[in-house]
Amino acid sequence: MNIKSVLIANRGEIAVRINRAAKALGLRTVQVYSAADADSLPVRLADEAILIGPAAAKKSYLDIEAVIAAAKTAKVDAVHPGYGFLAENADFADAVVAAGMRFVGPSGASIRLLGDKVAARAEAEKAGVPTVPGSGGRIADVEEAAAIAARIGFPVMIKAAAGGGGGGAGGAPPPPPPALVPPPEPPGTGRIGTEWWLRLRLRHNGHRHPGRTISGHVLIDR
């Protein structure tokens, strides 16, 4: 598909950056916006702007049907989600493709796979990527977690399967007693994680050490 126009499904700083980058490539830009952002810089920068709902994000930027409808109305070739909002929503990625447009990002299948940290780890191991010692899968209860932690060696870190960017992670010091508590789900979900796994030693001799997260980003030019 030859991309000549792109709809920006986000707001603020990232929408400005996408607008400017797209224009530098000679693309027509279409900016969706909520009632609260009618006078925002992204709206002023875009070649066309479409109101998709009231100020509440769940009724505008998080409304998949509203964003897809705007993209169809504007007859764009692609949709760029930016980051946050619908950027990691597999159903949104699928909806964009189903509507005949290019989703600027990974496929819905890839988003689902990497959104589940247990499945993502298994996929990494299958590809030959070295991984730190861990449970090897989901853990059903504290007793199972304690047994695995004893085998790996304390201290350990407990990680929510659905946590991203370090969300839902917490350290557990050596016994006695083993301080193993199911971590919360990522902020904003309001749930307590029941599917979690162990990885990475965070403490040594009772002293806390700063944890480090290494993120890998893969860019593919289609």
C-alpha contacts under 8 A as a table, 3 or more apart, distances in Angstrom:
res1	aa1	res2	aa2	distance
1	M	77	D	7.96
1	M	102	R	7.92
2	N	77	D	7.84
3	I	6	V	7.54
3	I	27	L	7.61
3	I	77	D	5.48
3	I	78	A	6.71
4	K	26	G	7.57
4	K	27	L	5.04
4	K	28	R	6.30
4	K	76	V	7.68
4	K	77	D	6.44
5	S	27	L	5.04
5	S	28	R	4.41
5	S	29	T	5.80
5	S	30	V	7.60
5	S	76	V	5.06
5	S	77	D	5.36
5	S	78	A	6.48
6	V	22	A	7.64
6	V	27	L	6.94
6	V	28	R	6.36
6	V	29	T	5.23
6	V	30	V	6.18
6	V	76	V	5.48
6	V	77	D	5.94
6	V	78	A	4.69
6	V	79	V	5.41
6	V	80	H	6.74
7	L	29	T	5.96
7	L	30	V	4.54
7	L	31	Q	5.86
7	L	32	V	7.30
7	L	71	A	6.27
7	L	76	V	6.33
7	L	78	A	6.29
7	L	79	V	4.70
7	L	80	H	6.10
8	I	15	A	6.46
8	I	18	I	7.26
8	I	19	N	7.61
8	I	29	T	7.27
8	I	30	V	6.13
8	I	31	Q	5.07
8	I	32	V	6.39
8	I	79	V	6.07
8	I	80	H	5.05
8	I	81	P	6.18
8	I	82	G	7.34
9	A	15	A	7.81
9	A	31	Q	6.92
9	A	32	V	5.97
9	A	61	Y	6.75
9	A	67	V	6.95
9	A	79	V	6.90
9	A	80	H	6.03
9	A	81	P	4.78
9	A	82	G	6.87
9	A	86	L	7.91
10	N	14	I	7.19
10	N	15	A	5.65
10	N	31	Q	7.94
10	N	32	V	7.21
10	N	33	Y	7.64
10	N	61	Y	6.56
10	N	81	P	6.01
10	N	82	G	5.95
10	N	83	Y	7.64
10	N	85	F	7.20
11	R	14	I	6.57
11	R	15	A	4.98
11	R	16	V	7.75
11	R	33	Y	7.00
11	R	37	D	7.89
11	R	42	P	6.91
12	G	15	A	5.44
12	G	16	V	6.45
12	G	40	S	7.65
12	G	41	L	7.61
12	G	42	P	6.73
13	E	16	V	5.17
13	E	17	R	6.38
14	I	17	R	5.07
14	I	18	I	6.19
14	I	82	G	6.07
14	I	83	Y	7.38
15	A	18	I	5.13
15	A	19	N	6.04
15	A	31	Q	7.97
15	A	42	P	5.82
15	A	82	G	6.87
16	V	19	N	5.08
16	V	20	R	6.22
16	V	41	L	6.98
16	V	42	P	5.08
16	V	45	L	7.46
17	R	20	R	5.24
17	R	21	A	6.09
18	I	21	A	5.11
18	I	22	A	5.93
18	I	80	H	7.92
18	I	82	G	7.53
19	N	22	A	5.27
19	N	23	K	6.17
19	N	29	T	6.38
19	N	42	P	7.06
19	N	45	L	6.80
19	N	46	A	6.43
20	R	23	K	5.19
20	R	24	A	6.16
20	R	45	L	7.97
21	A	24	A	5.09
21	A	25	L	6.51
22	A	25	L	5.11
22	A	26	G	6.40
22	A	27	L	5.22
22	A	28	R	7.31
22	A	29	T	6.88
23	K	26	G	4.83
23	K	27	L	5.21
23	K	28	R	6.76
23	K	29	T	7.20
24	A	27	L	7.49
28	R	46	A	7.93
28	R	47	D	6.28
29	T	46	A	5.26
29	T	47	D	5.31
29	T	48	E	6.52
30	V	46	A	5.70
30	V	47	D	6.00
30	V	48	E	4.73
30	V	49	A	5.50
30	V	50	I	7.40
30	V	74	A	7.26
30	V	76	V	7.83
31	Q	42	P	6.85
31	Q	43	V	5.95
31	Q	46	A	5.83
31	Q	47	D	7.89
31	Q	48	E	6.25
31	Q	49	A	4.57
31	Q	50	I	6.26
32	V	43	V	7.73
32	V	49	A	5.63
32	V	50	I	4.80
32	V	51	L	5.83
32	V	52	I	6.27
32	V	61	Y	7.97
32	V	67	V	7.30
32	V	70	A	7.35
33	Y	36	A	7.86
33	Y	37	D	5.85
33	Y	38	A	6.59
33	Y	43	V	7.23
33	Y	49	A	7.13
33	Y	50	I	6.28
33	Y	51	L	5.10
33	Y	52	I	5.97
33	Y	53	G	7.45
33	Y	60	S	7.41
33	Y	61	Y	7.37
34	S	37	D	5.39
34	S	38	A	6.69
34	S	51	L	5.79
34	S	52	I	5.81
34	S	53	G	5.08
34	S	54	P	5.28
34	S	55	A	5.26
34	S	56	A	7.75
34	S	57	A	7.68
34	S	60	S	5.78
34	S	61	Y	7.20
35	A	38	A	5.52
35	A	51	L	6.86
35	A	53	G	6.29
35	A	54	P	4.87
35	A	55	A	5.20
36	A	39	D	7.96
36	A	54	P	7.01
36	A	55	A	4.86
37	D	40	S	5.05
37	D	43	V	7.64
37	D	55	A	7.73
38	A	43	V	6.75
38	A	51	L	7.84
39	D	43	V	6.67
39	D	44	R	7.19
40	S	43	V	5.48
40	S	44	R	6.57
41	L	44	R	5.04
41	L	45	L	6.08
42	P	45	L	5.09
42	P	46	A	6.20
43	V	46	A	5.50
43	V	48	E	7.70
43	V	49	A	5.80
46	A	49	A	6.42
50	I	70	A	6.64
52	I	60	S	5.40
52	I	61	Y	7.57
52	I	66	A	5.79
52	I	67	V	6.77
52	I	70	A	7.23
53	G	56	A	7.88
53	G	59	K	5.77
53	G	60	S	4.49
53	G	61	Y	7.96
53	G	66	A	7.79
54	P	57	A	7.73
54	P	59	K	6.26
54	P	60	S	6.20
55	A	59	K	7.49
55	A	60	S	7.10
56	A	59	K	5.48
56	A	60	S	6.51
57	A	60	S	4.99
57	A	61	Y	5.07
57	A	62	L	5.69
57	A	63	D	7.86
58	K	61	Y	6.39
58	K	62	L	4.68
58	K	63	D	5.99
59	K	62	L	6.37
59	K	63	D	5.54
60	S	63	D	5.15
60	S	66	A	6.97
60	S	67	V	7.75
61	Y	64	I	7.71
61	Y	67	V	7.23
61	Y	85	F	6.57
61	Y	86	L	7.59
62	L	85	F	5.92
62	L	86	L	6.16
63	D	66	A	5.38
63	D	67	V	6.38
64	I	67	V	5.25
64	I	68	I	6.12
64	I	86	L	7.94
64	I	92	F	6.17
64	I	95	A	8.00
65	E	68	I	5.20
65	E	69	A	6.00
66	A	69	A	5.12
66	A	70	A	6.23
67	V	70	A	5.14
67	V	71	A	6.25
68	I	71	A	5.01
68	I	72	K	6.22
68	I	95	A	7.48
68	I	96	V	6.70
68	I	99	A	7.62
69	A	72	K	5.16
69	A	73	T	6.14
70	A	73	T	5.02
70	A	74	A	6.13
71	A	74	A	5.19
71	A	75	K	5.99
71	A	76	V	5.81
71	A	79	V	7.43
72	K	75	K	4.90
72	K	76	V	6.80
72	K	99	A	7.74
76	V	79	V	7.51
76	V	101	M	7.30
77	D	101	M	5.20
77	D	102	R	6.25
78	A	101	M	5.09
78	A	102	R	4.36
78	A	103	F	5.81
78	A	104	V	6.76
79	V	96	V	7.16
79	V	101	M	7.08
79	V	102	R	6.30
79	V	103	F	5.24
79	V	104	V	5.99
80	H	103	F	6.45
80	H	104	V	4.96
80	H	105	G	7.48
81	P	84	G	7.93
81	P	85	F	7.70
81	P	86	L	6.27
81	P	87	A	4.87
81	P	104	V	7.09
81	P	105	G	7.85
82	G	87	A	6.13
83	Y	86	L	7.58
83	Y	87	A	5.20
83	Y	88	E	7.80
84	G	87	A	5.45
84	G	88	E	7.13
85	F	88	E	7.65
86	L	89	N	5.00
86	L	92	F	6.58
87	A	105	G	7.81
88	E	111	I	6.26
89	N	92	F	5.36
89	N	93	A	6.52
89	N	108	G	7.52
89	N	111	I	7.16
90	A	93	A	5.12
90	A	94	D	6.23
90	A	107	S	7.30
90	A	108	G	4.11
90	A	109	A	6.94
90	A	111	I	5.55
90	A	112	R	6.11
91	D	94	D	5.09
91	D	95	A	6.04
91	D	108	G	6.49
92	F	95	A	4.94
92	F	96	V	6.22
92	F	108	G	7.74
93	A	96	V	5.33
93	A	97	V	6.53
93	A	103	F	5.97
93	A	105	G	7.90
93	A	106	P	7.76
93	A	107	S	6.30
93	A	108	G	5.28
94	D	97	V	5.25
94	D	98	A	6.02
94	D	107	S	7.20
94	D	108	G	5.46
95	A	98	A	4.97
95	A	99	A	6.14
96	V	99	A	5.21
96	V	100	G	6.74
96	V	101	M	5.59
96	V	102	R	6.68
96	V	103	F	5.95
97	V	100	G	5.18
97	V	101	M	5.13
97	V	102	R	5.84
97	V	103	F	6.36
98	A	101	M	7.37
103	F	106	P	7.56
103	F	107	S	7.72
106	P	110	S	6.04
106	P	111	I	6.45
107	S	110	S	5.21
107	S	111	I	6.32
108	G	111	I	5.11
108	G	112	R	6.24
109	A	112	R	5.22
109	A	113	L	6.22
110	S	113	L	5.06
110	S	114	L	6.15
111	I	114	L	5.41
111	I	115	G	5.83
112	R	115	G	5.11
112	R	116	D	6.69
113	L	116	D	5.72
113	L	117	K	7.97
113	L	119	A	6.17
113	L	120	A	5.92
114	L	117	K	6.18
114	L	119	A	7.00
114	L	120	A	4.88
115	G	120	A	7.41
115	G	162	A	6.34
115	G	164	G	7.59
116	D	119	A	5.40
116	D	120	A	6.03
116	D	161	A	5.80
116	D	162	A	5.51
117	K	120	A	4.83
117	K	121	R	5.96
117	K	160	A	7.93
117	K	161	A	4.86
117	K	162	A	6.17
117	K	163	G	7.41
118	V	121	R	5.23
118	V	122	A	6.35
118	V	136	G	7.81
118	V	137	G	5.87
118	V	138	R	6.81
118	V	161	A	5.85
118	V	197	W	7.70
119	A	122	A	5.07
119	A	123	E	6.17
120	A	123	E	5.04
120	A	124	A	6.18
121	R	124	A	5.03
121	R	125	E	6.21
121	R	131	T	7.74
122	A	125	E	5.12
122	A	126	K	6.16
122	A	136	G	7.86
123	E	126	K	5.01
123	E	127	A	6.31
124	A	127	A	5.09
124	A	128	G	6.43
124	A	129	V	5.23
124	A	130	P	7.79
124	A	131	T	7.93
125	E	128	G	5.01
125	E	129	V	5.23
125	E	130	P	6.65
125	E	131	T	6.95
126	K	129	V	7.47
132	V	199	R	6.38
132	V	200	L	6.21
133	P	152	I	6.73
133	P	199	R	6.02
133	P	200	L	6.95
134	G	148	I	7.94
134	G	152	I	7.20
134	G	197	W	6.95
134	G	198	L	5.02
134	G	199	R	4.66
134	G	200	L	7.50
135	S	138	R	7.20
135	S	139	I	7.37
135	S	145	A	7.94
135	S	148	I	6.34
135	S	197	W	5.72
135	S	198	L	5.54
135	S	199	R	7.36
136	G	197	W	7.75
137	G	197	W	6.63
138	R	161	A	7.76
138	R	195	E	5.75
138	R	196	W	5.82
138	R	197	W	5.79
139	I	142	V	7.97
139	I	144	E	6.52
139	I	145	A	6.28
139	I	195	E	6.14
139	I	196	W	5.88
139	I	197	W	5.98
140	A	144	E	6.74
140	A	145	A	7.84
140	A	194	T	7.38
140	A	195	E	6.89
141	D	144	E	5.56
141	D	145	A	6.38
141	D	194	T	7.95
142	V	145	A	4.92
142	V	146	A	6.02
142	V	180	L	6.67
142	V	181	V	7.38
142	V	182	P	7.83
143	E	146	A	5.13
143	E	147	A	6.36
144	E	147	A	5.20
144	E	148	I	6.30
145	A	148	I	5.18
145	A	149	A	6.01
145	A	180	L	7.54
145	A	197	W	7.76
145	A	198	L	7.62
146	A	149	A	5.04
146	A	150	A	6.09
146	A	178	P	6.94
146	A	180	L	7.15
147	A	150	A	5.16
147	A	151	R	6.39
148	I	151	R	5.08
148	I	152	I	6.20
149	A	152	I	5.06
149	A	153	G	5.70
149	A	154	F	6.28
149	A	155	P	7.91
149	A	156	V	6.76
149	A	198	L	7.29
150	A	153	G	5.08
150	A	154	F	6.55
153	G	156	V	7.29
154	F	172	A	7.67
154	F	173	P	6.52
154	F	174	P	4.88
154	F	175	P	7.67
154	F	201	R	7.07
155	P	171	G	7.39
155	P	172	A	5.82
155	P	173	P	4.84
155	P	174	P	5.09
155	P	201	R	5.31
155	P	202	L	6.36
155	P	203	R	5.70
155	P	204	H	7.12
156	V	171	G	6.00
156	V	172	A	5.47
156	V	173	P	6.94
156	V	198	L	6.53
156	V	199	R	6.18
156	V	200	L	5.76
156	V	201	R	4.41
156	V	202	L	6.16
156	V	203	R	7.63
157	M	169	A	6.78
157	M	170	G	5.58
157	M	171	G	4.34
157	M	172	A	5.85
157	M	198	L	5.56
157	M	199	R	5.33
157	M	200	L	5.66
157	M	201	R	6.06
157	M	202	L	6.49
158	I	169	A	5.61
158	I	170	G	5.30
158	I	171	G	6.11
158	I	172	A	7.07
158	I	180	L	7.67
158	I	182	P	7.40
158	I	183	P	6.93
158	I	196	W	6.70
158	I	197	W	5.83
158	I	198	L	4.73
158	I	199	R	6.58
159	K	163	G	7.12
159	K	168	G	5.80
159	K	169	A	4.44
159	K	170	G	6.64
159	K	183	P	6.89
159	K	196	W	5.38
159	K	197	W	5.38
159	K	198	L	6.05
159	K	199	R	7.22
160	A	163	G	5.07
160	A	167	G	7.53
160	A	168	G	5.05
160	A	169	A	6.33
160	A	182	P	7.92
160	A	183	P	6.31
160	A	184	P	7.22
160	A	185	E	6.34
160	A	193	G	6.04
160	A	194	T	7.79
160	A	195	E	6.26
160	A	196	W	4.36
160	A	197	W	6.64
161	A	193	G	7.96
161	A	195	E	5.79
161	A	196	W	5.03
161	A	197	W	6.81
162	A	168	G	7.89
162	A	185	E	6.83
162	A	186	P	7.30
163	G	166	G	6.50
163	G	167	G	4.62
163	G	168	G	5.15
163	G	169	A	7.47
163	G	185	E	6.25
163	G	186	P	5.33
164	G	167	G	5.13
164	G	168	G	7.72
164	G	186	P	7.17
165	G	213	T	7.92
166	G	169	A	5.84
166	G	213	T	7.39
167	G	185	E	7.18
167	G	186	P	4.98
167	G	187	P	7.26
168	G	183	P	5.41
168	G	184	P	5.21
168	G	185	E	5.20
168	G	186	P	5.36
168	G	193	G	7.87
169	A	183	P	6.35
170	G	183	P	6.50
171	G	202	L	6.46
171	G	203	R	7.90
172	A	178	P	6.91
172	A	179	A	5.16
172	A	180	L	5.81
173	P	178	P	6.62
173	P	179	A	6.14
173	P	203	R	7.01
173	P	206	G	7.10
174	P	177	P	7.37
174	P	178	P	5.88
174	P	179	A	7.55
174	P	206	G	7.77
175	P	178	P	4.24
175	P	179	A	7.19
182	P	192	I	7.33
182	P	193	G	6.06
182	P	194	T	6.50
182	P	196	W	7.18
183	P	192	I	6.74
183	P	193	G	5.79
183	P	196	W	7.80
184	P	187	P	7.90
184	P	191	R	6.57
184	P	192	I	4.57
184	P	193	G	5.12
185	E	189	T	6.41
185	E	190	G	7.28
185	E	191	R	5.71
185	E	192	I	5.49
185	E	193	G	5.03
186	P	189	T	6.21
187	P	190	G	7.19
193	G	196	W	6.81
201	R	204	H	7.96
202	L	208	R	6.85
202	L	209	H	6.06
202	L	210	P	7.47
202	L	211	G	6.37
203	R	206	G	6.18
203	R	207	H	5.61
203	R	208	R	4.94
203	R	209	H	5.66
204	H	207	H	5.47
204	H	208	R	6.95
204	H	209	H	7.51
